[in-house]
Amino acid sequence: MEAVIKLNPSKMPPLPILVTSLSVSAALLGDAMLYVVMPSRPELWHLTIIQVGILLSINRLVRLLTNPLSSVLVERYGVYTPFRISLLSSLGVLAAYAYSKNFIVLVFARLLWGTCWSVLRLVSQWVASDQSTEENIGLNLSSNASIIRIGSIGGAVFGGLLSDYLGYEIAFLLFGIFTLIGFFIWIRNSGYQGRGQLIKKGRKATEFIGVLKDPNVLILSIASMLSGLVFSGLIGATLGHFLRYKYGLDFDLILITLGVATVTGFALGMKSCAEVFVGPFGGYFSDKYGRYKTLVLSSGFTSIGLIGLGGFDSLLLIFIVLILVFIMGVMLMMQLLTLVGVVATDESRSQVFSVYNTFQDFGSALGPLVGLSLITANLLPVVYSASGVCLFFLILGTCLFLNKRRPTSLERT
């Protein structure tokens, strides 16, 4: 017999959403830390920077397969069992990060994490939708995303700090404890223990691929792919490598000396803060000033920041430029997500979002490969600038294309 889950009419998200989001946030701590420490201190794992690029990409590449697979698993077995197994599996991933210096073992750990993340992300979105009505689905979905990104902030900021001063093994151990606490809280309070199979027939692969026949979905997915490459993949994975190349292992500030992992952690923590706090404003500006105008302006300022990123020697000025890139990048991603929601029909919404997420994951996976494995550190400023210019013109072309087609659902943009 299925458990009866009541919707919470208050403005706060219901308890099942909170515990699910916090559990995913805890599981994300180790991954966020890895993006800070591994590119800036690859010698800790006896890795080359090329191997680091592969490791930071492969978990995203595998999601091209595991994203549609995770939807089949959830439809067939419900949310409780896949989510529980994924949380426990993420503990094994943390153990590999902490205690293995074997490249092959780390590859399999990253593949496993990519699979876990596909399930964890999908279940958190599913729970947020399941617990919502038409009046509060926006609040619940945005709250879910924001709470999850707290894990990115904690992993980036405290992971780098703990790694520099206590050792990365201790940091991963502490994050594993948080994940285990989140696991027990979720199984006791989620309310989904009795929920079984969701539907009898899983989604067909042809339906997943067929939505790309819609030119609107295709061009938005391509824009999502390049945005993911630049914003999540390139900047997220190469920033520590860039700072180490430019300044070395230590930063001598006025009163203290900070390690490169700590500084990178604070920088990427600003990115996660932007995702948590700036994201909701993206929808507000989109509704008030128009989606196309907001999207083009966001991409323009993002491109300016990327072009200027390699042109300053002052760490303070680089941090100011990074703040601009992070804020405008989040605004850009929110506009694309809104446009995807607008062009999707009721019948195709789940498939459209799955395709959009998969393209974005593919772009994010290419970032570390391009920035760490295929080019040298001295060329990163050129890559930042070139990617900024390409992003602006692709977004401009996307807006012109959509404006020319102008379906009924986009008349207000």
C-alpha positions in Angstrom: 0.0 0.0 0.0 1.4 3.4 -1.0 2.1 6.0 1.6 -0.1 9.0 1.6 2.0 12.1 1.2 0.3 15.4 2.1 1.2 18.7 0.5 2.3 21.4 2.8 0.3 24.5 2.1 2.8 26.8 3.8 5.4 28.8 1.9 8.3 26.6 3.2 9.0 23.6 1.0 7.5 20.4 2.5 9.7 18.1 4.7 10.3 15.5 1.9 11.7 18.1 -0.3 14.0 19.5 2.4 15.4 16.2 3.5 15.9 15.0 -0.2 17.6 18.3 -1.2 19.9 18.3 1.9 20.8 14.6 1.3 21.8 15.4 -2.3 23.6 18.5 -1.1 25.7 16.4 1.4 26.5 13.9 -1.4 27.7 16.7 -3.6 30.3 18.0 -1.0 33.1 15.6 -2.2 32.6 16.2 -5.9 32.7 20.0 -5.3 35.9 19.7 -3.3 37.5 17.6 -6.0 37.1 20.4 -8.6 39.0 22.7 -6.2 41.8 20.5 -5.0 42.7 18.1 -7.8 43.5 20.7 -10.6 45.5 22.9 -8.2 47.3 20.0 -6.4 47.4 17.0 -8.8 50.6 15.7 -7.2 48.6 14.7 -4.2 47.2 11.8 -6.3 50.4 11.4 -8.4 48.5 12.5 -11.4 49.4 14.6 -14.5 47.2 17.5 -15.4 46.0 15.6 -18.5 44.7 12.8 -16.2 43.0 15.4 -14.0 41.2 16.7 -17.1 40.0 13.2 -17.9 38.8 12.5 -14.4 36.9 15.7 -14.1 35.2 15.1 -17.5 34.4 11.4 -17.4 31.7 11.6 -14.7 29.8 14.0 -17.0 30.3 12.1 -20.2 28.9 8.9 -18.6 25.7 10.9 -17.8 24.9 10.9 -21.5 24.0 7.3 -20.9 22.9 7.4 -17.3 20.5 10.3 -17.6 17.9 8.4 -19.6 18.8 5.2 -17.7 18.0 6.8 -14.4 14.5 7.8 -15.6 13.9 4.1 -16.5 15.1 3.0 -13.1 12.9 5.5 -11.2 9.9 4.6 -13.3 10.4 0.9 -12.8 11.5 0.8 -9.1 10.2 4.0 -7.6 12.3 6.7 -6.0 13.2 5.1 -2.7 15.4 2.2 -3.7 17.5 3.9 -6.5 18.0 7.0 -4.3 19.1 5.0 -1.3 21.5 2.9 -3.3 23.0 6.0 -5.0 23.6 7.7 -1.7 25.4 4.7 -0.2 27.4 4.2 -3.5 28.6 7.8 -3.2 30.3 6.9 0.1 32.4 4.4 -1.9 33.3 7.1 -4.3 34.6 9.3 -1.4 36.6 6.4 -0.1 38.3 6.1 -3.5 39.1 9.8 -3.6 40.6 9.7 -0.2 42.7 6.5 -0.2 43.5 5.6 -3.8 46.2 7.1 -6.0 45.6 4.6 -8.8 44.3 6.4 -12.0 42.2 3.4 -13.1 40.5 3.2 -9.7 39.8 6.9 -9.8 38.3 6.6 -13.3 35.8 3.9 -12.1 35.0 6.1 -9.0 34.2 9.0 -11.3 32.0 6.8 -13.5 30.2 5.6 -10.5 29.7 9.2 -9.2 28.3 10.2 -12.6 25.7 7.4 -12.4 24.9 8.3 -8.8 24.4 12.0 -9.7 22.0 11.1 -12.5 19.7 9.3 -10.0 20.1 11.8 -7.2 19.4 14.8 -9.4 16.4 13.2 -11.1 14.8 12.0 -7.8 15.2 15.4 -6.1 13.4 17.0 -9.1 10.8 14.3 -9.1 10.1 14.7 -5.3 9.9 18.5 -5.7 7.4 18.1 -8.4 5.5 15.4 -6.6 5.1 17.5 -3.5 3.9 20.6 -5.5 0.7 22.1 -6.8 0.4 24.6 -9.6 0.6 27.4 -7.1 3.9 26.4 -5.5 5.8 24.3 -8.0 8.2 27.1 -9.0 9.1 27.8 -5.3 9.6 24.1 -4.6 11.8 23.4 -7.7 13.9 26.5 -7.2 14.3 25.8 -3.5 15.4 22.2 -4.3 18.1 23.5 -6.7 19.2 26.2 -4.2 19.5 23.8 -1.3 21.5 21.3 -3.4 24.0 24.0 -4.4 24.8 24.6 -0.7 26.8 21.4 -1.1 28.8 23.0 -3.9 29.6 26.0 -1.6 30.5 23.8 1.3 32.6 21.5 -0.8 34.4 24.3 -2.6 35.1 26.6 0.4 35.6 24.1 3.3 37.1 21.4 1.1 39.9 23.6 -0.1 40.5 24.9 3.4 40.4 21.5 5.1 42.7 20.1 2.4 45.3 22.7 2.9 45.4 22.5 6.7 44.2 19.0 7.7 44.8 17.0 4.5 42.4 16.0 1.8 41.9 12.5 3.3 40.4 14.1 6.5 38.2 16.4 4.4 36.7 13.5 2.4 36.2 11.5 5.6 34.2 14.4 7.1 32.1 14.8 4.0 31.4 11.1 4.0 30.1 11.4 7.6 27.7 14.2 6.4 26.5 12.0 3.5 25.8 9.2 5.9 23.9 11.5 8.2 21.9 12.7 5.2 21.2 9.1 4.3 19.7 8.2 7.7 17.7 11.4 7.8 16.2 10.8 4.4 15.2 7.1 5.0 13.4 8.2 8.2 11.7 11.4 7.0 11.2 11.3 3.2 7.9 9.5 3.4 8.6 7.5 0.2 9.4 4.1 1.9 6.2 2.6 0.6 6.2 4.1 -2.8 6.8 1.5 -5.4 6.8 1.4 -9.2 5.7 4.8 -10.7 4.5 3.7 -14.1 4.3 0.3 -15.9 6.0 1.3 -19.1 9.3 3.0 -19.3 10.2 5.8 -21.7 11.3 4.8 -25.1 14.7 5.9 -26.4 13.0 7.1 -29.6 10.9 9.5 -27.6 14.1 10.9 -25.9 15.8 11.5 -29.2 12.7 12.5 -31.2 12.2 15.8 -29.4 15.3 17.1 -31.2 13.2 17.2 -34.3 11.8 20.5 -32.9 14.2 23.2 -34.1 13.5 25.3 -31.0 14.5 22.5 -28.6 17.6 21.7 -30.8 19.0 25.2 -30.8 18.3 25.8 -27.1 20.0 22.5 -26.3 23.1 23.5 -28.4 23.1 26.8 -26.5 22.9 24.9 -23.3 25.8 22.7 -24.3 28.1 25.7 -25.0 27.0 27.4 -21.8 27.7 24.3 -19.8 31.1 24.0 -21.5 32.1 27.6 -20.6 30.4 28.2 -17.3 30.4 24.8 -15.5 33.1 22.9 -17.3 35.8 25.3 -18.4 35.7 27.8 -15.5 34.8 25.3 -12.9 37.5 22.8 -13.7 40.4 25.1 -14.8 40.3 27.9 -12.3 42.6 26.3 -9.8 45.1 25.3 -12.6 44.9 28.9 -13.9 45.6 30.5 -10.5 48.5 28.1 -9.8 50.0 29.0 -13.1 49.6 32.7 -12.6 50.5 33.0 -8.8 52.1 29.7 -7.6 51.1 27.5 -4.7 50.8 30.2 -2.0 49.1 33.6 -1.8 50.8 36.1 0.5 48.0 38.4 1.7 48.3 41.2 4.2 48.4 39.1 7.4 48.2 35.5 6.3 49.3 33.1 3.6 46.7 31.0 1.9 47.2 27.9 -0.3 46.0 27.8 -3.9 43.4 25.2 -3.0 41.9 27.5 -0.4 41.8 30.5 -2.8 40.3 28.3 -5.5 37.7 27.1 -3.1 36.6 30.6 -2.2 36.5 31.5 -5.9 34.3 28.5 -6.8 32.3 29.1 -3.7 31.3 32.5 -5.1 30.1 30.6 -8.2 27.9 28.4 -6.1 26.6 31.4 -4.1 25.6 33.0 -7.3 23.7 29.9 -8.3 21.9 29.9 -4.9 21.1 33.6 -4.5 21.1 35.1 -8.1 19.1 32.4 -9.8 15.6 33.6 -8.7 16.3 37.1 -10.0 16.8 35.6 -13.5 13.1 34.8 -13.7 12.2 38.3 -12.4 14.2 40.2 -15.0 13.0 37.8 -17.7 9.4 38.5 -16.9 9.8 42.2 -16.5 12.2 43.1 -19.3 11.7 40.2 -21.8 13.5 36.9 -22.1 15.5 37.6 -25.3 16.7 41.0 -24.0 17.8 39.6 -20.7 19.5 36.6 -22.3 21.5 38.7 -24.7 22.6 41.2 -22.0 23.5 38.3 -19.7 25.6 36.7 -22.4 27.2 40.0 -23.3 28.4 40.7 -19.8 29.5 37.1 -19.3 31.6 37.4 -22.5 33.2 40.7 -21.3 34.1 39.1 -18.0 35.7 36.1 -19.8 37.7 38.3 -22.1 39.0 40.3 -19.1 39.8 37.3 -17.0 43.3 36.7 -18.3 44.1 40.4 -18.7 44.7 41.3 -15.0 47.6 40.6 -12.7 45.9 41.7 -9.5 44.2 38.9 -7.6 41.6 41.4 -6.4 40.7 42.5 -10.0 40.5 38.8 -11.1 38.0 38.1 -8.2 35.9 41.1 -9.3 35.8 39.8 -12.9 34.9 36.3 -11.6 32.0 37.8 -9.7 30.7 39.4 -12.9 31.2 36.1 -14.8 29.4 34.1 -12.1 26.4 36.4 -11.7 25.9 36.9 -15.4 26.5 33.3 -16.1 23.8 32.2 -13.7 21.4 34.8 -15.2 22.2 33.4 -18.7 21.5 29.8 -17.6 18.2 30.7 -16.0 17.0 32.4 -19.2 17.8 29.3 -21.2 16.0 27.1 -18.7 13.0 29.4 -18.8 12.9 29.3 -22.6 13.1 25.5 -22.6 10.1 25.4 -20.2 8.2 27.8 -22.6 8.7 25.8 -25.8 8.0 22.4 -24.1 4.5 21.1 -24.4 2.7 19.2 -21.6 3.2 15.9 -23.4 7.0 16.4 -24.1 8.1 18.3 -21.0 10.0 15.4 -19.3 11.7 14.4 -22.5 12.6 18.0 -23.4 14.2 18.6 -20.0 16.1 15.3 -20.2 17.5 16.2 -23.6 18.4 19.8 -22.4 20.1 18.4 -19.3 22.1 15.8 -21.3 23.4 18.5 -23.8 24.4 20.6 -20.8 26.2 17.7 -19.2 28.0 17.0 -22.4 29.2 20.6 -22.6 30.3 20.5 -19.0 32.2 17.3 -19.7 34.1 18.9 -22.6 35.3 21.8 -20.4 37.9 20.0 -18.3 39.1 18.1 -21.4 39.6 21.3 -23.4 41.0 23.3 -20.5 43.2 20.7 -18.8 44.0 17.9 -21.1 44.3 19.5 -24.6 46.0 22.9 -24.0 48.7 24.3 -21.7 48.0 26.7 -18.8 49.5 29.7 -20.6 46.8 29.4 -23.3 43.9 29.5 -20.8 43.4 33.3 -21.1 43.0 32.9 -24.9 40.6 30.0 -24.4 38.5 32.1 -21.9 38.3 35.0 -24.4 37.5 32.9 -27.4 34.8 31.0 -25.5 33.3 34.2 -24.4 33.1 35.6 -27.9 31.6 32.3 -29.3 29.1 32.2 -26.5 27.8 35.7 -27.1 27.3 35.1 -30.9 25.6 31.8 -30.3 23.2 33.3 -27.8 22.5 36.2 -30.2 21.9 33.8 -33.0 19.6 31.7 -30.8 17.5 34.7 -29.9 17.2 35.8 -33.6 16.2 32.3 -34.6 13.6 31.9 -31.9 12.3 35.4 -32.5 11.9 34.7 -36.3 10.0 31.5 -35.6 8.1 33.0 -32.8 5.7 30.3 -31.7 2.6 31.2 -29.7 4.2 30.3 -26.4 7.0 32.8 -27.0 4.9 35.8 -28.0 5.6 37.7 -24.7 9.4 37.3 -25.0 
